[in-house]
Amino acid sequence: MKIDQTIANITQSLISAAFREDLAERGDITADAIAVPNHFINARIIAKKSGVMCGVETMKMVFDH
């Protein structure tokens, strides 16, 4: 399901605000401690049972930020 552009714009604004708040002036100390510069990481989401997954488009927006 695609979200409309207005919701996408609002969501992107909220994601940006959350990143600004989280990173502030010090940056992300956890990522700095464990991340290797210029390396990409792949991840999988594995469900133990069948179900409905909501927020996939929003999650993609967060990871693309």
URMOCOR-V770894 format. One record per residue. N is the residue number from 1. RES is the residue in one small letter. PSI is psi in whole degrees, -180 to 180 (999 if undefined). NEAR is the number of other ideal C-beta (glycine too) atoms within 12 Angstrom. Layout:
N_RES_PSI_NEAR ; N_RES_PSI_NEAR
This chain:
1_m_132_11 ; 2_k_144_10 ; 3_i_149_18 ; 4_d_165_11 ; 5_q_-37_10 ; 6_t_-47_10 ; 7_i_-39_16 ; 8_a_-41_18 ; 9_n_-44_14 ; 10_i_-44_16 ; 11_t_-44_24 ; 12_q_-39_22 ; 13_s_-43_16 ; 14_l_-39_18 ; 15_i_-45_24 ; 16_s_-43_18 ; 17_a_-41_15 ; 18_a_-41_17 ; 19_f_-43_20 ; 20_r_-44_15 ; 21_e_-44_13 ; 22_d_-43_18 ; 23_l_-33_17 ; 24_a_-138_12 ; 25_e_-20_9 ; 26_r_-16_11 ; 27_g_-173_14 ; 28_d_99_16 ; 29_i_-30_13 ; 30_t_-48_11 ; 31_a_-40_16 ; 32_d_-33_12 ; 33_a_-30_9 ; 34_i_-16_11 ; 35_a_146_14 ; 36_v_124_10 ; 37_p_144_8 ; 38_n_23_6 ; 39_h_143_9 ; 40_f_150_9 ; 41_i_137_11 ; 42_n_147_7 ; 43_a_160_8 ; 44_r_146_6 ; 45_i_119_13 ; 46_i_123_8 ; 47_a_138_9 ; 48_k_-25_6 ; 49_k_163_7 ; 50_s_149_6 ; 51_g_-168_9 ; 52_v_130_9 ; 53_m_120_15 ; 54_c_154_10 ; 55_g_17_16 ; 56_v_-43_15 ; 57_e_-39_20 ; 58_t_-42_23 ; 59_m_-42_16 ; 60_k_-41_18 ; 61_m_-40_23 ; 62_v_-48_18 ; 63_f_-27_17 ; 64_d_-15_14 ; 65_h_999_19
